[in-house]
């Protein structure tokens, strides 16, 4: 099965035959000079949850010599469990519990954030091709403030009805995984609780998200610190102007809908912040960041808010930014993988692109933030 193909989910309609719902992945840039583009199936406006699963990213296979691999600086989580699963490559995990572990194909990393945890994930020097998935599971109300936890599990194979199997979660064939979960995960068992999901947080109200963001920005003990990572932690993005209402799993009889903006999205250049912003109904929905070096505009990061995903805003943002570059008589350097991919797919902008060189990357690492 092609992992990039749309996922199909059977939805029970009671007495009628099951309907196949196609949940398509979309490209999402993670940003930074050493960025990755992932294919995100959840969340999206048409469907927030499948059972307790609330986040599904598939990345790779990527040649790390070209992409730089994965380098996710320390960042916080609340109210969820993260599942790291690899098909190829190796990732180094560090967290505020003091855990230091590696995940490889055939192994499981499961981290429980509970009330708050922070961690980093970096592909190792031994990795040539990086390919895997990152999954999140929403914690139910009675367990979402539990303590931090991290489990690395390499199950031994067992024989069952002529087959060799490995039990990573749950129980089967007389074998039980020691990794704890708080909801049924083998299938789409409904998760009936309403959630508010923003950035890396899963809460139950906008106020709770605001509180968690403030705790992270103030470096409070709620999330702790990650030892051993060479670099700064990720800053929290700005909160949207309009609070997000609690979301729930759409029932089987509801038809998927995608909210559309009342007015056409607009792109503006903000010189003081060295970025182009895209606005939807007057609200900043995302941005692409750049630095200027001589007559070259170096694009190194792009980000679209989760509430605005799936609307084609990243493509529109890059198109308008490159149009402005052309009008300014400049050239572009696509350090950001999303911008680079856009240029390869749009020949009318290909003449603007200059190559990404080691000199540019070294300069970008020392360029002033403002």
Secondary structure, DSSP 8 states (H G I E B T S, - for coil): --TTS-EEEEEEETTEEEEEEEE--EEEE--STT--EEEEEESBTTBS-BTTEEEEEEEEEEEHHHH---EEEEEEEBSEEEEEEEEESEEEEEETT--EEEEETT-EEEEE-TT-EEEEEEE-TT-SEEEEEEEEEE--GGGTT---EEEEE----EEETTEEE--SSSEETTEE-----SS--SS-----S-BEEETTEEESSHHHHHHHHHHHHTT-TTT---TT-SS---------SS----B----TTS-------SS--EEEEEGGGTEEEEEETTEEEEEEEEEEETTEEEEEEEEE-GGGTTSSHHHHHHHHHHHHHHHTT-EEEE-SHHHHHHHHH-HHHHTTEE---HHHHHHHHHS---
